[in-house]
Amino acid sequence: MYEALEWGSTIESRKTALLRPRVKSAAGLAFVLHSSKSVAMLGFCVTAFAISSHALNVQSLARAPAMRAIRALSTRGGASFMSAIELEEAGEFGTTDYSMTFKKGGEVMSPWHDAPLELDGGLYNMLTEIPKMTLKKMEVDTKAPGNPIKQDEKKGKARLYHGPIFWNYGCLPQTWEDPNHKGDEDVGGAFGDDDPVDVVEIGAASLAMGSFTPVKVLGCLSMIDDGELDWKVIAINAADEHADAINDVDDIEKFYPGTVSGIREWFRWYKTPDDKPVNGFGHGERALNAAETKAVIEETHGFYKALLEGKVDAGKLWIPKA
């Protein structure tokens, strides 16, 4: 049905490579999951899952050799902040030994604490952890010094998605979903999940892991995962060809039909092959609009500032010294 993109083990440089899907269009594409408890593979459709065809017309940047420092790629319209950032990789990609460390001026910097949240022109700064159409679950390690990107793991094994994610996935620097804060009745009183706010970027281009991208915030979903509130901000790359015309969540359908419902259903079902229950959503499963989403970001930025100021217990989180 499709070929999931896998990053090569040794590439001379970060060069653009086209994903070659086996289907020309994603109309009617079913999200196929494989049960880890069954001898036979179980394929099923999450919904009619009308993922727009742009999700398959993607590019991805190949990974460079381990331990090689690479100047981060700037995006069109990107902030000057990015120009001096270097990425240093260690370990074999796809294993629990892998890490991507961020450096500036030869010194380790934290992509969570040292990168700005807001950019000029009302844009926000997204860090990409997982490029679209890939399987490996990569994330910022909030507990390790410097907060490198690492391979997520479960019981000592690398964690993979059971099917590729159709959008670029990452987080917003300087945000934090406070596990001490009880949400309102719209989210069933759920507490935060102790992580930065997640971002699902819906544009046509694939974004490189470790890259920062100026994005326009469009909306969000209040996902409830194992009883915890896990916001999913929906945004679009400011350089996307339709970014100027898409200003709110209701504008998405015209240009990228099926995307919002696709995001909701993908995140509802993606853990079920591991015998986990489906995830739920607050606000009656409604996608909040851009104004409401910016209020959520502002609130979680406030939680983050309180964390840095020592007003709440950091637990095992790595916080830079003042």
BAFI-3210 file (N, C-alpha, C; in Angstrom, 3 decimals, decimal comma, padded with zeros to 6 digits):
// residues 322
n [1|2|3|4|5|6|7|8|9|10|11|12|13|14|15|16|17|18|19|20|21|22|23|24|25|26|27|28|29|30|31|32|33|34|35|36|37|38|39|40|41|42|43|44|45|46|47|48|49|50|51|52|53|54|55|56|57|58|59|60|61|62|63|64|65|66|67|68|69|70|71|72|73|74|75|76|77|78|79|80|81|82|83|84|85|86|87|88|89|90|91|92|93|94|95|96|97|98|99|100|101|102|103|104|105|106|107|108|109|110|111|112|113|114|115|116|117|118|119|120|121|122|123|124|125|126|127|128|129|130|131|132|133|134|135|136|137|138|139|140|141|142|143|144|145|146|147|148|149|150|151|152|153|154|155|156|157|158|159|160|161|162|163|164|165|166|167|168|169|170|171|172|173|174|175|176|177|178|179|180|181|182|183|184|185|186|187|188|189|190|191|192|193|194|195|196|197|198|199|200|201|202|203|204|205|206|207|208|209|210|211|212|213|214|215|216|217|218|219|220|221|222|223|224|225|226|227|228|229|230|231|232|233|234|235|236|237|238|239|240|241|242|243|244|245|246|247|248|249|250|251|252|253|254|255|256|257|258|259|260|261|262|263|264|265|266|267|268|269|270|271|272|273|274|275|276|277|278|279|280|281|282|283|284|285|286|287|288|289|290|291|292|293|294|295|296|297|298|299|300|301|302|303|304|305|306|307|308|309|310|311|312|313|314|315|316|317|318|319|320|321|322]
n.u [000,821|001,912|005,221|007,069|009,193|012,576|015,508|018,780|021,762|024,321|025,174|026,582|026,005|023,399|020,989|018,247|015,701|013,299|010,306|008,863|005,801|003,515|001,052|-000,837|-002,555|-003,955|-006,563|-009,142|-007,356|-006,526|-005,666|-003,357|-002,844|-000,769|-001,214|000,523|000,228|-000,777|-000,415|-000,943|-001,021|-003,028|-005,093|-006,774|-009,184|-009,057|-010,812|-012,755|-010,800|-009,759|-007,084|-005,364|-003,891|-001,470|-000,068|001,355|003,023|005,876|009,034|012,129|014,903|017,980|019,762|022,793|026,152|026,863|028,045|028,861|029,136|026,698|025,699|022,707|019,842|018,415|015,103|012,975|012,321|013,020|014,075|016,836|018,054|018,478|020,738|023,282|023,194|024,261|024,067|024,762|025,318|025,165|025,786|023,863|021,345|017,927|018,288|018,385|020,653|021,076|021,489|020,774|022,409|022,197|024,013|025,552|027,829|029,783|029,028|026,847|023,384|019,981|017,197|014,689|014,774|016,426|015,784|013,679|010,152|008,205|008,104|008,862|006,123|003,897|004,289|005,144|007,694|008,618|009,985|011,087|010,655|009,908|009,920|007,478|005,807|007,465|008,596|009,927|009,895|010,841|012,045|012,395|014,482|013,476|014,540|017,258|020,533|020,852|018,876|018,742|017,599|016,238|015,862|012,727|011,809|010,624|010,508|013,227|013,505|013,598|011,071|008,555|006,260|003,288|002,420|003,188|003,459|001,508|002,127|004,392|005,929|006,358|007,457|006,774|009,133|009,880|007,414|005,146|003,325|001,794|001,898|000,809|-001,321|-004,762|-007,031|-009,910|-013,520|-013,949|-011,933|-012,263|-011,102|-008,476|-004,953|-001,839|000,641|003,336|005,167|006,658|004,507|002,922|003,219|001,546|002,404|001,084|001,834|003,006|005,720|008,376|009,876|013,087|014,402|015,250|015,270|014,299|011,319|009,475|006,110|002,593|000,022|-002,951|-005,010|-006,099|-006,191|-007,554|-006,232|-006,760|-004,764|-004,287|-005,473|-004,203|-003,751|-002,919|-002,049|-002,498|-001,264|-002,225|-000,605|000,900|003,605|005,191|006,249|004,823|002,935|000,253|000,017|-000,516|-003,200|-004,467|-005,690|-007,007|-008,468|-010,733|-010,187|-008,579|-009,708|-010,408|-008,031|-006,425|-008,053|-009,751|-007,761|-007,849|-009,729|-008,377|-006,004|-007,097|-008,196|-005,954|-004,369|-006,170|-006,224|-003,598|-002,150|-003,389|-002,531|-000,727|-002,196|-003,342|-005,902|-008,182|-007,427|-008,928|-010,747|-011,023|-013,342|-015,626|-014,597|-014,054|-012,079|-010,146|-010,121|-007,845|-007,424|-008,201|-006,316|-003,910|-004,260|-004,057|-001,376|-000,162|-000,920|000,430|003,011|003,197|003,062|005,513|007,325|006,891|007,910|010,664|011,242|011,155|008,779|007,175|007,439|010,091|010,603|012,000|012,837|015,185|016,548|017,999|020,709|020,272]
n.v [-001,204|001,237|002,596|002,755|005,310|004,850|005,808|005,933|004,114|005,035|007,979|010,308|013,049|015,303|014,859|015,553|013,180|011,488|010,074|007,128|006,387|003,619|004,122|006,431|008,327|009,347|009,002|007,445|005,926|003,439|003,235|001,019|-001,263|-003,435|-006,213|-006,858|-009,062|-011,139|-014,034|-013,850|-011,005|-008,244|-006,361|-003,333|-000,749|002,484|004,652|005,904|007,483|009,836|010,902|013,600|013,812|015,074|014,147|011,947|012,849|013,530|014,651|013,652|014,168|012,580|010,724|011,674|010,333|008,756|010,620|012,803|016,241|018,490|021,286|022,838|022,747|025,553|026,850|028,158|031,484|031,110|031,631|033,710|032,689|029,998|029,779|029,259|026,821|023,543|020,048|017,116|013,774|010,596|007,119|004,335|004,990|004,375|002,646|002,193|003,415|005,677|009,247|012,719|015,608|019,084|021,943|025,126|027,498|025,731|024,879|022,874|023,117|023,400|022,162|022,440|024,305|026,476|027,358|029,716|030,293|031,905|033,588|036,220|038,010|036,727|034,011|030,627|028,552|025,543|022,442|019,713|016,355|013,893|013,115|013,283|010,304|008,367|005,811|005,520|006,284|009,120|011,457|014,463|014,192|014,858|014,490|014,162|015,695|018,703|017,903|016,099|014,743|011,543|008,006|006,810|004,435|001,227|-000,924|-001,339|-001,656|-000,321|001,922|001,748|003,135|001,474|001,932|004,362|007,819|010,416|013,070|015,790|015,735|017,087|019,396|022,292|024,605|025,711|025,212|023,442|020,764|020,727|018,325|018,667|020,281|020,445|019,919|021,607|020,984|020,480|018,828|016,720|017,013|016,180|015,792|017,370|015,913|016,038|016,836|018,795|020,785|019,085|019,151|018,907|019,086|020,075|020,616|020,328|019,650|017,508|017,652|017,917|015,822|017,324|019,865|023,333|025,078|027,832|028,145|028,442|028,608|026,757|025,286|022,916|019,698|018,214|015,725|012,819|010,726|007,755|008,805|011,245|014,668|015,583|017,739|018,324|020,303|021,751|022,766|024,754|024,815|027,870|028,367|026,853|026,317|026,940|028,332|031,079|031,253|029,659|030,142|029,388|026,610|025,753|026,379|024,462|022,218|022,909|023,024|020,872|018,332|016,211|016,149|017,084|015,341|013,017|013,259|013,159|010,544|008,969|009,366|008,461|005,685|004,654|003,285|000,899|-001,604|-002,489|-003,535|-001,506|000,740|002,700|006,152|009,072|012,206|015,554|018,355|017,578|016,248|018,164|020,192|022,765|026,286|028,674|030,925|029,932|027,930|029,349|030,464|028,169|027,536|029,766|029,379|026,952|027,812|029,516|027,615|026,425|028,516|028,779|026,343|026,649|028,658|027,400|027,118|024,952|021,406|019,876|017,235|014,530|015,940|017,600|020,632|023,666|025,279|028,292]
n.w [000,000|000,761|000,949|003,742|004,883|005,487|007,158|005,841|006,850|006,425|004,953|002,740|002,846|003,953|001,854|-000,290|-000,659|-002,559|-001,400|-002,573|-003,099|-003,328|-004,190|-006,115|-005,157|-002,032|-001,515|000,145|001,561|003,852|007,241|008,211|010,707|012,674|014,644|017,584|019,147|017,774|015,659|012,987|010,779|011,473|009,617|009,440|008,901|010,164|009,844|007,089|006,427|004,948|004,041|002,729|-000,574|-000,509|001,631|000,880|-001,069|-000,548|000,807|002,241|004,425|004,262|006,738|008,304|008,852|012,055|014,870|013,433|013,038|011,951|010,152|010,933|008,834|007,331|007,026|004,484|005,095|007,682|011,132|012,153|014,290|013,855|012,293|013,361|014,621|015,334|014,698|016,388|016,048|017,656|018,098|016,756|014,467|015,130|017,173|020,750|021,585|020,177|019,751|019,288|019,564|020,297|019,357|019,812|018,844|019,626|022,102|024,110|023,618|024,677|022,960|023,970|026,104|025,277|022,718|021,030|021,648|020,322|017,177|014,796|013,252|014,269|014,246|015,281|016,778|015,684|016,639|014,889|015,524|014,463|011,183|008,525|007,276|008,389|010,714|013,161|016,596|017,723|020,148|022,133|024,876|027,864|030,327|030,215|030,401|028,572|026,857|024,442|021,244|021,259|020,645|021,361|023,817|024,939|027,540|027,184|024,453|021,130|020,221|017,819|015,434|014,356|011,885|009,376|010,326|009,033|008,928|009,693|012,866|016,078|018,595|020,701|021,778|025,159|026,357|028,505|029,743|032,568|035,044|037,497|037,305|037,186|034,638|033,142|033,032|030,359|029,521|031,117|033,612|033,422|034,063|033,079|030,800|031,405|029,489|026,750|024,593|021,965|018,356|015,292|012,087|009,028|006,398|002,918|002,558|003,719|006,895|008,319|010,890|013,933|012,946|013,079|012,498|011,290|012,053|011,361|013,641|013,755|014,989|017,528|019,170|022,045|023,292|025,255|026,852|028,305|030,569|030,842|029,882|026,657|024,576|021,081|018,892|015,853|013,001|010,345|008,101|007,603|005,131|003,386|000,376|000,645|002,963|003,352|002,799|004,605|007,650|009,922|011,735|010,379|007,786|006,726|005,473|002,839|001,393|002,238|002,409|004,753|006,639|009,389|010,615|010,007|011,528|014,099|014,158|013,624|015,928|017,770|017,440|017,304|019,291|019,772|018,600|020,477|022,442|023,888|025,069|022,995|022,409|023,871|023,414|024,510|024,853|023,474|021,313|019,484|017,303|018,467|017,697|016,088|017,772|020,284|020,522|020,656|023,140|024,712|024,223|025,370|028,034|028,644|028,266|030,404|032,466|031,973|032,528|035,269|036,056|035,485|037,247|039,638|040,993|040,889|041,377|039,733|039,431|037,729|035,556|033,417|034,161|033,214|034,931|036,711]
ca.u [000,000|002,848|006,552|007,465|010,539|013,586|016,722|019,947|022,721|025,476|024,934|027,659|025,502|021,941|020,458|016,824|015,343|011,850|009,621|008,144|004,645|002,973|-000,235|-000,746|-003,393|-004,281|-008,017|-009,613|-006,265|-006,832|-004,509|-003,228|-002,077|-000,451|-001,332|001,754|-000,108|-001,352|000,510|-001,247|-001,135|-004,414|-005,240|-008,108|-009,297|-009,449|-012,033|-012,556|-009,461|-009,459|-005,862|-005,154|-002,809|-000,184|000,631|002,245|003,943|006,755|010,471|012,771|016,349|018,659|020,546|024,243|026,814|026,910|029,141|029,262|028,443|026,096|025,025|021,267|019,297|017,454|013,938|012,649|011,655|013,411|014,667|018,298|018,475|018,864|021,906|024,517|022,964|024,817|023,511|025,792|024,677|025,982|025,075|023,193|019,961|016,965|018,555|018,272|021,932|021,150|021,130|021,080|022,678|022,157|025,117|025,669|029,124|030,573|028,463|025,567|022,196|018,770|016,136|013,492|014,932|017,197|015,168|012,516|008,814|007,537|008,915|008,247|004,969|002,880|004,587|005,714|008,908|008,413|011,101|010,646|011,232|009,584|009,475|006,317|005,966|008,480|008,061|010,655|009,348|011,930|011,524|013,313|014,605|013,330|015,219|018,710|021,182|020,873|017,650|018,932|016,573|016,612|014,888|011,842|011,935|009,685|011,119|014,572|013,501|013,208|009,633|008,193|004,850|002,867|002,211|003,840|002,685|001,332|002,454|005,575|005,528|007,395|007,001|007,030|010,047|009,432|006,053|005,147|002,001|002,025|001,184|000,201|-002,463|-005,970|-007,776|-011,315|-014,466|-013,870|-010,976|-012,546|-010,238|-007,199|-003,718|-000,881|001,438|004,723|005,997|006,359|003,301|003,161|002,759|001,359|002,552|000,316|002,260|003,378|007,130|008,869|010,814|014,156|014,510|016,186|015,138|013,320|010,540|008,411|004,805|001,368|-000,864|-004,293|-005,983|-005,538|-007,057|-007,218|-006,214|-006,628|-003,980|-004,088|-005,948|-003,434|-004,015|-001,800|-002,473|-001,940|-001,423|-002,206|000,059|001,383|004,867|004,957|006,710|003,951|002,299|-001,099|000,049|-001,138|-004,651|-004,981|-005,490|-007,717|-008,689|-011,797|-009,669|-007,733|-010,437|-010,415|-006,739|-005,942|-009,270|-009,619|-006,581|-008,163|-010,318|-007,320|-005,140|-007,855|-008,335|-004,635|-003,968|-007,118|-006,034|-002,242|-001,587|-004,189|-001,817|000,005|-003,224|-003,741|-007,219|-008,171|-007,334|-010,116|-010,528|-011,891|-014,080|-016,553|-013,782|-013,941|-010,775|-010,189|-009,679|-006,507|-007,391|-008,237|-005,040|-002,880|-004,478|-003,483|000,082|000,200|-001,061|001,506|004,238|003,171|003,462|006,942|008,055|006,804|008,834|012,016|011,381|011,129|007,492|006,598|008,450|010,537|010,730|013,211|013,117|016,448|016,337|019,301|020,984|020,041]
ca.v [000,000|002,354|002,250|003,639|005,831|004,520|006,592|005,088|004,052|005,874|008,877|011,284|014,345|015,357|015,182|015,303|011,941|011,376|008,856|006,636|005,621|002,666|004,606|007,773|009,215|008,778|008,958|006,151|005,176|002,898|003,166|-000,402|-001,552|-004,850|-006,618|-007,469|-010,245|-012,155|-014,648|-013,235|-009,553|-007,800|-005,075|-002,773|000,673|003,310|005,264|006,040|008,082|010,576|011,688|014,261|013,213|015,715|013,410|010,980|013,527|014,101|014,478|013,513|014,348|011,376|010,931|011,676|009,342|009,022|011,406|013,874|017,498|018,994|022,566|022,654|023,322|026,622|026,772|029,436|032,325|030,682|032,638|033,753|031,862|028,687|029,785|028,789|025,573|022,329|018,812|016,092|012,484|009,523|005,855|003,874|005,442|003,292|001,866|002,975|004,108|006,868|010,563|013,901|016,714|020,412|022,785|026,473|028,027|024,674|024,530|022,184|023,917|022,601|022,567|022,734|025,488|027,573|027,832|030,581|029,788|032,754|034,224|037,416|037,820|035,890|032,597|029,865|027,822|024,103|021,506|018,439|015,145|012,757|013,531|012,550|009,029|007,534|004,899|005,530|007,220|009,926|012,555|015,181|013,560|015,961|014,145|014,093|017,003|019,246|017,483|015,633|013,871|010,144|006,989|006,403|003,008|000,559|-002,133|-001,477|-001,848|000,859|001,991|002,104|003,174|000,305|002,449|005,678|009,010|011,087|014,488|016,073|015,726|017,642|020,076|023,720|024,922|026,566|024,893|022,290|020,353|020,542|017,175|019,083|021,144|019,727|020,595|021,899|019,923|020,189|017,733|015,726|017,190|015,482|016,499|017,395|014,696|016,279|017,007|019,979|020,654|018,446|019,842|018,135|020,050|019,447|021,084|019,353|019,253|016,768|018,442|017,077|015,662|018,269|021,197|024,284|025,617|028,784|027,601|029,174|027,781|026,742|024,691|021,844|018,662|017,926|014,267|012,234|009,502|007,083|009,701|012,485|015,621|015,616|018,626|018,151|021,537|021,592|023,946|024,609|025,464|029,205|028,370|026,018|027,090|027,346|028,910|032,404|031,121|028,870|030,948|028,794|025,183|025,515|026,617|023,346|021,267|023,346|022,778|019,549|017,690|015,015|016,199|017,200|014,071|012,020|013,401|012,680|009,096|008,351|009,377|007,674|004,249|004,183|002,430|-000,312|-002,862|-002,889|-003,886|-000,333|001,224|003,864|007,434|009,914|013,629|016,465|019,361|016,911|015,870|019,314|020,835|024,168|027,179|029,259|031,793|029,065|027,215|030,276|030,576|026,946|027,682|030,768|028,754|025,981|028,593|029,959|026,461|026,246|029,553|028,421|025,228|027,182|029,509|026,562|027,228|023,610|020,352|019,433|015,788|014,051|016,765|018,354|022,077|024,336|026,090|029,731]
ca.w [000,000|000,761|001,437|004,829|004,663|006,488|006,942|005,597|007,950|006,099|003,832|002,723|003,269|004,016|000,545|-000,383|-001,347|-002,710|-001,041|-003,726|-002,644|-004,279|-004,643|-006,660|-004,366|-000,725|-001,353|000,621|002,182|005,181|008,133|008,527|011,911|012,812|016,039|018,077|019,923|016,903|014,716|011,695|010,803|011,434|008,927|009,528|008,621|011,294|009,316|005,658|006,538|003,714|004,134|001,449|-001,337|-000,232|002,681|000,277|-001,972|000,464|000,712|003,544|004,410|004,720|007,939|008,131|009,703|013,479|015,414|012,531|013,312|010,730|010,318|010,763|007,623|007,566|006,171|003,854|006,066|009,015|012,012|012,134|015,419|013,371|011,412|014,002|015,343|014,775|015,223|016,535|016,250|018,216|018,152|015,534|014,359|015,241|018,379|021,980|021,816|019,327|020,286|018,491|020,483|019,678|019,806|019,254|019,249|020,241|023,410|024,065|023,899|024,803|022,034|024,763|026,959|024,690|021,477|021,313|021,359|019,350|016,153|014,226|012,378|014,889|014,021|016,389|016,436|015,856|016,527|014,333|016,094|013,593|009,850|008,018|006,579|009,026|011,723|014,427|017,575|018,259|020,959|023,019|026,189|028,829|031,582|030,002|030,286|027,230|026,153|023,061|020,679|021,390|020,266|022,455|024,053|025,839|028,087|026,643|023,005|020,358|019,973|016,455|015,090|013,589|010,528|009,332|010,631|007,750|009,051|010,507|014,275|016,936|019,808|020,856|022,879|026,262|026,805|029,397|030,215|033,997|035,608|038,768|037,000|036,799|033,589|033,424|032,690|028,928|029,343|032,146|034,774|033,219|034,364|031,985|030,620|031,826|028,296|025,939|023,772|020,677|017,152|014,063|010,989|007,946|005,086|001,895|002,628|004,873|007,688|008,848|012,330|014,526|012,353|013,603|011,393|011,630|011,690|011,691|014,458|013,183|015,897|018,349|019,728|023,445|023,415|026,586|026,681|029,598|031,611|030,861|028,815|025,722|023,492|019,743|018,131|014,399|012,462|008,976|007,771|007,042|003,748|002,557|-000,688|001,026|004,311|003,382|002,664|005,729|008,848|011,059|011,565|009,400|006,433|006,302|004,641|001,446|000,746|002,611|002,929|005,574|007,502|010,819|011,050|009,909|012,709|015,260|014,139|013,737|017,332|018,550|017,281|017,016|020,338|019,962|018,323|021,679|023,431|024,653|024,647|022,121|023,092|023,793|023,168|025,233|024,090|022,590|020,156|018,580|017,140|018,873|016,629|016,253|018,955|021,463|020,580|021,141|024,586|025,276|024,169|026,378|029,346|028,855|028,411|031,795|033,274|031,747|033,277|036,685|036,234|035,529|038,437|040,825|041,684|040,909|041,460|038,425|039,388|037,067|034,388|033,427|034,089|033,233|036,116|036,490]
c.u [000,851|004,195|006,935|008,910|011,456|014,859|017,898|020,937|023,948|025,158|026,003|027,202|024,007|021,415|018,982|016,563|013,839|011,370|008,816|006,965|004,154|001,578|-000,073|-001,512|-003,720|-005,776|-008,425|-008,542|-006,663|-005,557|-004,404|-002,330|-001,841|-000,453|-000,066|001,482|-000,611|-000,288|000,304|-001,327|-002,593|-004,471|-006,646|-008,070|-009,696|-010,760|-011,910|-011,235|-009,033|-008,271|-005,601|-003,891|-001,464|000,612|001,595|003,248|004,969|008,206|011,012|014,266|017,032|019,572|022,030|024,883|026,829|028,163|029,624|028,461|027,963|025,437|023,560|020,776|018,295|016,294|013,676|011,853|012,018|014,080|016,188|018,882|019,041|020,247|023,160|024,345|023,582|024,181|024,613|025,113|025,662|025,141|024,389|021,738|019,016|017,206|018,450|019,571|022,015|020,797|021,529|021,202|022,735|023,287|025,056|026,967|029,982|030,050|027,106|024,439|020,989|017,722|014,833|013,628|015,554|016,631|013,949|011,203|008,156|008,538|008,193|007,039|003,893|003,089|005,175|006,847|008,701|009,720|010,565|011,408|011,051|009,128|008,294|006,716|007,129|007,858|008,699|010,160|010,508|011,344|012,636|013,307|014,595|014,075|016,748|019,311|021,251|019,692|017,878|017,690|017,078|015,503|014,044|011,937|010,872|010,292|012,464|014,647|013,030|011,723|009,375|006,684|004,527|002,503|002,771|002,905|002,672|001,699|003,770|005,131|006,678|006,798|007,338|007,991|009,347|007,932|006,138|003,728|002,150|001,213|000,527|-001,070|-003,640|-006,746|-009,238|-012,210|-014,433|-012,903|-011,123|-011,653|-008,889|-006,016|-002,772|000,032|002,928|005,686|005,760|005,120|003,665|002,578|002,656|001,369|002,035|000,778|002,756|004,799|007,415|009,919|011,835|014,098|015,581|016,104|014,097|012,631|009,526|007,070|003,689|000,451|-002,293|-005,360|-005,316|-006,630|-006,600|-007,291|-006,044|-006,003|-003,696|-004,422|-005,230|-003,789|-002,765|-002,217|-001,760|-002,237|-001,314|-001,668|000,489|002,669|004,585|005,387|005,837|003,202|000,901|-001,146|-000,648|-002,658|-005,283|-004,659|-006,155|-008,026|-009,752|-011,345|-008,934|-008,426|-010,392|-009,147|-006,183|-007,098|-008,980|-008,516|-006,930|-008,767|-009,277|-006,387|-005,840|-007,894|-006,986|-004,225|-004,958|-006,694|-004,589|-001,634|-002,301|-003,468|-001,000|-000,946|-003,553|-005,136|-007,099|-008,053|-008,627|-009,734|-011,535|-012,619|-015,049|-015,911|-013,632|-012,494|-010,921|-009,659|-008,336|-006,411|-007,375|-006,903|-003,918|-003,027|-003,915|-001,961|000,557|000,121|000,093|002,875|004,330|003,559|004,977|007,755|008,030|007,756|010,264|012,271|011,320|009,838|006,753|007,733|008,800|010,626|012,049|013,585|014,458|016,151|017,702|019,474|020,822|021,359]
c.v [001,249|001,827|003,241|004,046|005,433|005,275|005,640|005,150|004,897|006,671|009,961|012,658|014,292|015,805|014,819|014,038|011,821|010,032|008,401|005,781|004,678|003,059|006,028|008,769|008,540|008,716|007,549|005,310|004,700|002,862|001,729|-000,585|-003,054|-005,222|-007,330|-008,758|-011,391|-012,730|-014,049|-011,738|-009,167|-006,436|-004,579|-001,290|001,393|004,018|005,220|006,741|008,791|011,485|012,314|013,759|013,857|014,956|012,396|011,607|014,268|013,889|014,298|013,662|013,120|011,710|010,842|010,648|009,765|009,800|012,497|015,120|018,086|020,334|022,390|023,367|024,409|026,455|028,143|030,275|031,987|031,786|032,566|032,940|030,526|028,645|029,196|027,466|024,404|021,130|017,763|014,774|011,461|008,259|005,531|004,307|004,249|002,375|002,784|003,685|005,436|008,146|011,642|015,080|018,027|021,251|024,145|027,070|027,006|024,210|023,851|023,155|022,989|023,069|022,896|024,074|026,694|028,104|028,695|029,892|030,572|033,410|035,464|037,057|036,923|034,397|031,955|028,988|026,336|023,347|020,189|017,285|013,947|013,284|012,694|011,283|008,196|006,782|005,034|006,644|007,935|011,066|013,210|014,492|014,666|015,701|014,121|015,495|017,471|018,854|017,079|014,900|012,441|009,249|006,646|004,889|002,505|-000,770|-002,422|-001,676|-000,579|000,805|002,479|002,267|001,921|000,665|003,855|006,803|009,870|012,574|014,627|016,260|016,245|018,335|021,559|023,945|025,783|026,438|023,649|022,018|019,872|019,357|017,481|019,901|020,314|020,537|020,802|020,760|019,567|019,052|016,692|015,819|016,507|016,388|016,419|016,183|014,883|016,442|018,373|019,722|020,089|019,267|018,844|019,147|019,416|019,827|019,976|018,828|018,409|017,621|017,519|016,992|016,612|019,663|022,027|024,949|026,635|028,240|028,553|028,211|027,914|026,225|023,659|020,877|018,383|016,418|013,850|010,856|008,907|008,021|011,024|013,367|015,780|016,431|018,286|019,416|021,225|022,888|023,682|025,404|026,812|029,299|027,507|026,877|027,595|028,077|030,265|032,320|030,354|029,613|030,380|027,345|024,889|025,743|025,402|022,465|021,627|022,942|021,378|018,769|016,410|015,066|016,225|015,898|012,956|012,054|012,829|011,151|008,380|008,275|008,627|006,196|003,756|003,276|001,086|-001,608|-003,370|-003,217|-002,740|000,113|002,410|005,124|008,219|011,366|014,454|017,405|018,728|016,489|016,989|019,786|022,308|025,038|027,816|030,112|030,963|028,336|028,109|030,507|029,354|027,050|028,672|030,178|027,792|026,658|029,136|028,835|026,245|027,265|029,261|027,264|025,732|028,004|028,712|026,620|025,901|022,598|019,864|017,919|015,381|014,888|017,474|019,830|022,761|025,185|027,559|030,467]
c.w [000,000|001,195|002,513|004,630|005,803|006,161|006,783|006,741|007,688|004,846|003,890|003,179|003,335|002,670|000,504|-001,182|-001,403|-002,209|-002,250|-003,267|-003,731|-004,745|-005,114|-005,817|-003,055|-000,499|-000,955|001,280|003,571|005,984|008,631|009,739|012,001|014,292|016,484|018,840|019,049|015,987|013,334|011,858|010,642|010,776|009,089|009,272|009,890|010,972|007,816|005,417|005,260|003,917|002,776|000,769|-001,078|000,814|002,110|-000,672|-001,144|000,098|002,110|003,395|004,988|005,884|007,653|009,049|011,167|013,832|014,463|012,841|011,999|011,015|010,007|009,518|007,973|006,607|005,580|004,850|007,498|009,817|011,951|013,280|014,945|012,731|012,041|014,741|014,592|015,454|015,261|016,893|016,794|018,275|016,843|015,534|014,372|016,417|019,591|022,335|021,071|020,103|019,293|019,451|019,712|020,251|019,108|019,769|019,962|021,586|023,228|024,411|023,943|023,794|022,750|025,494|026,253|023,379|021,815|020,971|020,230|018,410|015,626|013,365|012,948|014,681|015,276|015,864|016,724|015,709|016,000|014,970|015,161|012,238|009,379|007,256|007,119|010,196|013,105|015,340|018,259|019,081|021,772|024,377|027,242|030,132|031,451|029,907|028,837|026,373|024,695|022,557|020,761|020,854|021,495|022,604|025,013|026,250|027,425|025,145|022,311|020,031|018,553|016,347|014,286|012,154|010,515|009,732|009,367|007,770|009,807|011,958|015,134|018,145|019,762|022,018|023,941|026,532|027,674|029,863|031,656|034,547|036,958|038,556|036,506|035,774|033,956|032,946|031,203|028,622|030,448|033,363|034,646|033,549|033,164|031,956|030,884|030,651|027,663|025,083|022,395|019,531|015,999|012,917|009,703|006,541|004,170|002,045|003,856|005,579|008,341|010,370|012,872|013,961|013,094|012,415|011,894|011,150|012,094|012,456|013,944|014,137|016,771|018,790|021,156|023,666|024,866|026,415|028,050|030,750|031,691|029,666|027,949|024,491|022,183|018,937|016,642|013,801|011,026|008,795|007,107|005,587|002,835|001,545|-000,320|002,370|004,388|003,372|003,824|007,021|010,095|010,733|010,505|007,962|005,868|005,277|003,160|000,711|001,021|003,238|003,701|006,599|008,986|011,346|010,994|011,101|013,940|015,291|014,235|015,206|018,226|018,589|017,349|018,077|020,477|019,567|019,506|022,828|024,375|024,184|023,696|022,972|022,899|023,544|023,963|024,288|023,088|021,282|019,130|018,496|017,505|017,749|016,970|017,518|020,234|021,630|021,087|022,642|025,312|025,310|025,227|027,783|029,625|028,914|029,837|032,742|033,166|032,549|034,774|037,008|036,371|036,781|039,732|041,609|041,747|040,914|040,065|038,309|038,755|035,835|034,524|033,187|034,132|034,497|035,779|036,398]
res [m|y|e|a|l|e|w|g|s|t|i|e|s|r|k|t|a|l|l|r|p|r|v|k|s|a|a|g|l|a|f|v|l|h|s|s|k|s|v|a|m|l|g|f|c|v|t|a|f|a|i|s|s|h|a|l|n|v|q|s|l|a|r|a|p|a|m|r|a|i|r|a|l|s|t|r|g|g|a|s|f|m|s|a|i|e|l|e|e|a|g|e|f|g|t|t|d|y|s|m|t|f|k|k|g|g|e|v|m|s|p|w|h|d|a|p|l|e|l|d|g|g|l|y|n|m|l|t|e|i|p|k|m|t|l|k|k|m|e|v|d|t|k|a|p|g|n|p|i|k|q|d|e|k|k|g|k|a|r|l|y|h|g|p|i|f|w|n|y|g|c|l|p|q|t|w|e|d|p|n|h|k|g|d|e|d|v|g|g|a|f|g|d|d|d|p|v|d|v|v|e|i|g|a|a|s|l|a|m|g|s|f|t|p|v|k|v|l|g|c|l|s|m|i|d|d|g|e|l|d|w|k|v|i|a|i|n|a|a|d|e|h|a|d|a|i|n|d|v|d|d|i|e|k|f|y|p|g|t|v|s|g|i|r|e|w|f|r|w|y|k|t|p|d|d|k|p|v|n|g|f|g|h|g|e|r|a|l|n|a|a|e|t|k|a|v|i|e|e|t|h|g|f|y|k|a|l|l|e|g|k|v|d|a|g|k|l|w|i|p|k|a]
***
